[in-house]
């Protein structure tokens, strides 16, 4: 069943104001992406009753965080003086080994990374102690609910509530994020996203990183971050974060594209009863082809800012790859890094890794078509 009730932006804004007792959202640039997203959700997403309620709650929570961010900056202006150093943004097509590489690098004592609980709840709760116990508890509970809604998701992507997680979840609060067309059928929003000026969103990403560092003064190490979203804004990433390198993970799209289509099919079933695997497969095949062509143009202008990693190497020689990447980031690895990598790999072996079966044909694709459509990419990087 699809709901007929529509999400309403003014109502969402008012609910956020009422919930927080705050009124200042700051610069209203975010209204354009929010308006585009809500229109797409109302007209294209075919939300189920549960999906509608989950989405309304999520959008309200994101708006509440915008209000709380501005209030924190008002009451603690020193947060805006925190220096943020981003050593790397790991990106590539989804399902290319970027999660393993990210979690491995994040184990290094030379860097820091966004954690799952803090991208879910980046701002301190009133009266909360420095241990963030309430936010961590809520993050665990939230993950349990997600697991109940998508019981097969753990076979596709291992999520650890206190482990490294994608910084795109911070970008969700700007409403400029690939999260939305991954969880929902919102093609018009996807069109807008890939033509939008994302500079305001990345300026806010810096502000969110400042907030995380401000909460822990010892956390002044360079960040290693990760999300496929950054492929949609490579130039913006490099402009906003001086010295940042793009660590590009590579895997044949013949495997990567249907694998991601399978993940999206699982995720979007939480929000809609009208999940069409063929539509999802063709949508993401087209999106990724377009994105990789744009990436090639950005890369040619600044080739020294990129590091390449192949999926097969990450899987077969993970610690060796992590050492090579650290070295490329100007952070020569030592014995402490080696020990951290081995400790993570041992822990990773004990985490849930289910089987993930899929074929291009499940999503209206074929191996021949994928090889043809991505030949321009495979000839250079694979």
Residue pairs with C-beta under 8 A, 6 or more apart in sequence:
1 48
1 49
1 273
2 46
2 47
2 48
2 272
2 273
2 274
3 47
3 48
3 49
3 51
3 52
5 52
6 42
7 38
7 41
7 42
7 52
7 55
7 56
7 59
8 38
9 31
9 34
9 35
9 38
12 34
12 38
12 56
12 59
12 60
12 63
13 25
13 63
15 60
15 63
16 60
16 63
16 64
16 66
16 67
17 23
17 67
19 60
19 64
20 64
20 67
20 68
20 71
22 67
22 68
22 70
22 71
23 67
24 67
24 70
24 71
24 74
25 63
25 66
25 67
25 70
26 66
26 69
26 70
27 200
29 200
30 66
30 174
30 175
30 200
33 174
33 175
33 176
33 192
33 193
33 196
33 201
34 59
34 175
36 188
36 189
36 192
37 175
37 180
37 186
37 189
38 59
39 188
39 189
40 184
40 186
40 187
40 188
40 189
41 47
41 55
41 184
41 186
41 189
43 188
44 185
44 186
44 187
44 188
45 51
45 55
45 184
45 185
45 186
45 271
45 272
46 185
46 272
46 273
46 274
47 55
47 184
47 271
47 272
48 271
48 272
48 273
50 270
50 271
51 270
51 271
51 272
54 270
54 271
55 184
55 271
62 172
62 173
62 175
65 122
65 123
65 173
66 173
68 123
69 123
69 173
69 207
69 208
69 211
72 79
72 123
72 211
73 79
73 80
73 207
76 214
78 214
79 210
79 211
79 214
80 207
80 210
82 210
82 213
82 214
83 220
84 206
84 209
84 210
84 213
84 223
84 241
85 221
85 222
85 223
85 243
86 209
86 222
86 223
86 225
86 241
86 243
86 244
87 111
87 222
87 223
87 224
87 243
87 244
87 245
87 329
87 330
87 331
88 105
88 223
88 224
88 225
88 244
88 245
88 246
88 247
88 307
88 325
88 329
89 225
89 226
89 227
89 230
89 237
89 241
89 244
89 245
89 246
89 247
90 98
90 101
90 102
90 105
90 224
90 225
90 226
90 227
90 247
90 249
91 98
91 226
91 227
91 228
91 229
91 230
91 231
91 234
91 246
91 247
91 248
91 249
92 98
92 228
92 231
92 248
92 249
92 250
92 251
92 309
93 228
93 231
93 249
93 251
93 253
93 256
93 257
93 260
93 288
93 292
94 228
94 256
94 259
94 260
94 263
95 251
95 255
95 256
95 259
95 260
95 263
96 249
96 250
96 251
96 256
96 311
97 249
97 251
97 309
97 311
97 314
97 315
98 226
98 228
98 249
99 157
99 158
99 226
100 314
100 315
100 318
100 348
101 226
101 247
101 249
101 309
101 314
101 318
101 321
101 322
101 325
102 113
102 164
102 166
102 224
102 225
102 226
103 163
103 164
103 344
103 348
104 318
104 319
104 321
104 322
104 341
104 344
104 345
105 111
105 113
105 224
105 322
105 325
105 326
106 112
106 113
106 164
106 224
107 340
107 341
107 343
107 344
108 224
108 322
108 326
108 331
108 333
108 336
108 337
108 340
108 341
109 336
109 337
109 340
110 221
110 222
110 326
110 331
110 333
110 337
111 221
111 222
111 223
111 224
111 331
112 219
112 221
112 222
112 223
112 224
113 164
113 223
113 224
113 225
113 226
114 164
114 165
114 166
114 167
114 169
114 170
114 209
114 212
114 223
114 225
115 162
115 163
115 164
115 165
116 139
116 143
116 159
116 160
116 161
116 162
116 163
116 164
116 165
117 132
117 135
117 136
117 139
117 140
117 161
117 162
118 132
118 135
118 212
119 165
119 166
119 167
119 169
119 170
120 135
120 138
120 139
120 142
120 169
121 132
121 135
121 138
121 139
122 170
122 208
122 211
122 212
123 211
124 132
124 135
124 215
125 134
125 135
128 134
128 135
130 215
130 216
132 215
136 161
136 162
139 161
139 162
140 161
143 159
143 161
146 153
146 159
147 153
147 154
149 270
150 266
150 267
150 269
150 270
152 266
152 354
153 159
153 263
153 266
153 267
154 352
154 354
155 352
155 353
155 354
155 355
155 356
156 262
156 263
156 266
156 354
156 356
157 263
158 351
158 352
158 353
159 165
160 351
164 226
166 225
166 226
166 227
166 229
167 205
167 209
167 225
167 226
167 227
168 177
168 178
168 179
168 227
168 228
168 229
168 230
169 179
170 205
170 208
170 209
171 177
171 179
171 201
171 204
171 205
171 227
171 229
172 179
172 180
173 204
173 208
174 200
174 201
174 204
174 205
176 193
176 196
176 198
176 200
176 201
177 193
177 201
177 229
178 193
178 227
178 228
178 229
178 232
179 229
180 186
180 189
180 193
181 187
181 189
181 190
181 193
181 283
181 287
182 263
182 264
182 267
182 268
183 264
183 267
183 268
183 270
183 271
184 268
184 271
184 272
185 268
185 272
185 274
185 279
185 280
185 283
187 283
190 283
190 287
193 232
194 232
194 287
194 290
194 291
198 232
198 233
198 236
199 236
199 239
199 240
201 233
202 233
202 236
202 237
202 240
202 241
203 240
205 240
206 240
206 241
209 223
212 219
213 219
213 220
222 329
222 331
224 329
230 237
230 246
231 291
231 292
231 294
231 295
232 291
232 294
234 246
234 294
234 295
234 298
234 299
235 298
235 301
237 244
237 246
238 244
238 246
238 298
238 302
238 305
244 305
245 305
245 306
245 307
245 328
245 329
246 299
246 305
246 306
246 307
247 306
247 307
247 309
247 325
247 328
248 295
248 306
248 307
248 308
248 309
248 381
249 309
249 310
249 311
249 314
250 308
250 309
250 310
250 311
250 381
250 382
251 310
251 311
251 312
251 382
252 311
252 374
252 378
252 382
253 285
253 288
253 370
253 373
253 374
253 377
253 378
254 360
254 367
254 370
254 371
254 374
256 288
257 281
257 284
257 285
257 288
257 360
257 363
257 365
257 370
257 374
258 281
258 358
258 359
258 360
258 362
258 363
258 365
258 370
259 356
259 358
260 284
260 288
261 277
261 280
261 281
261 284
261 285
261 358
261 362
261 363
261 365
262 277
262 356
262 358
262 362
262 363
264 280
264 284
265 275
265 277
265 280
265 363
268 275
268 280
269 275
277 362
277 363
277 364
278 363
278 364
279 364
280 363
281 360
281 362
281 363
281 364
281 365
282 363
282 364
282 365
285 365
285 369
285 370
285 373
288 374
289 373
289 374
292 374
292 376
292 377
293 376
296 376
296 377
296 380
299 306
307 325
307 328
307 329
308 381
309 321
309 325
310 381
310 382
313 320
313 321
314 321
318 341
318 345
319 338
319 341
319 342
319 345
322 333
322 337
322 341
323 333
323 337
323 338
323 341
326 332
326 333
326 337
327 333
360 366
360 367
360 369
360 370
371 378
